[in-house]
Amino acid sequence: MLIDIIAGARPNFMKIAPIIHAIQKAEDSGSKLKYRLVHTGQHYDKKMSGDFFEQLNIPHPDVNLESGSGTQAEQTAKIMVRYEALLLEKPCDLTLVVGDVTSTMACSIAAKKLNIKVAHVEAGIRSFDLSMPEEINRMVTDSITDYFFTTSERANSNLKRAGVEDQRIFFVGNTMIDTLLKNRSRFMKPEVWDELKLKESGYIVMTLHRPANVDEEHKLKGLIQEIVDHSQGMPLVFPIHPRTAKVFENLGITHDNLHLIEPLPYLEFNFLVERAKAVITDSGGITEETTVMGVPCMTLRDNTERPETCELGTNELLGTNPKSIGPAMAKLFSGSWKKGEIPKLWDGKTAERIIECLNKL
């Protein structure tokens, strides 16, 4: 069986790495599974994609579709056209997609229209917010998926309510956590640690990239100002996403404790997260990582597709009203933030379970 493993954007690389390693290990034991790594080129900047291949020991892609940037429709179309051409020339037996980015949906559609089966890793998660492109990607992908690999019981329930039969749902855990646990001992101190004289639990990490938070100058300015005002002077380390940087340039914000830095590679970024007092973010994946590392996390969104990080983990959903930040920061500095626990099957063995399922299929 030849499996196309699709990766296109930064979050995908952490999710595919353990799957590739598990297939390689299974091959050594006589498995007939083979893979072809297809990079769609959705993220093409080295800081957003290239570093991950090196740090996570992912082989260079067998194919790069080089889709590049564009509007949602332009990027989707380019990926579909180029992936379809690949499949027509060299078909695979199964297309395996991960997460919820444009590449996930586009490659699923292209494969399914050629009668190639689709497996979705991280299936069934829902924010129920159709203003998010990712939610549309999830819904479309799951509507045509054949095999669903899920991270939580909540995801299982979402799929069953949508009419998916039990025998097509495989509750396996979270491959992002496989990557985190495998690499935790390899986290690397970034240069900014010494440059800013950072100390453990003595700074806060920020990441913001959602359109609702960063596309409008007054919204981004309001959020940043509230975070600064309630940070008690603690260093705020802000690896700034290219999307956010474009807007931030026009804000005219400067504060002694606000430190903007370039996006960091995986090992350096998680070194900072693991030692932070807290993380303020609008990323879904980071809420999973902070939950496993036991780091307080504040999510500046009105909803989340990962409710287990709030119900069980260290994450709290603050919403997008800047005035919610002050009370949360007060709670953090008072030492009363919840401890949290790790969700079921987030144990570092998810990829092994996925490969066991694929071997049976």
Disulfide bonds with the S-S distance in Angstrom:
none
